Amino acid sequence: MARQSISLTEQNDLWLRNHVENIGDYANKSELVNDLIRRARRAEAINSKLANAEKSGFSAQSADQMLVEFKASIK
């Protein structure tokens, strides 16, 4: 696994620490940051697919309808 050093604003560091210490979903800030990046990458993939579908003109579905269908298919 790659090791990375990042600088955070005080507010972002406080949010990360609070989330790790009080929410308890993550053991440390690294786990939380990696999950946030995974979620951002997934959102980019979804947005890209939606944009491509809208440009193709192939579907009569709206962007919202496609998003609902896509989310249902990944569950």
C-alpha angles and dihedrals in degrees: 000000000000117000117221135183116210136178118228132193113249090250093052093047090050090050092050093047092046092049093050096043101039107025094044099203092119133045094216145355093268092061090049094048091049090051092049089052092049090051092049091049091050091049090051091051092050092047091048092052091047092049092049092048092050092049094049093060086211096120129060090203121110120239090256092052091049091049092052091049092047093049090049091052094054096051 
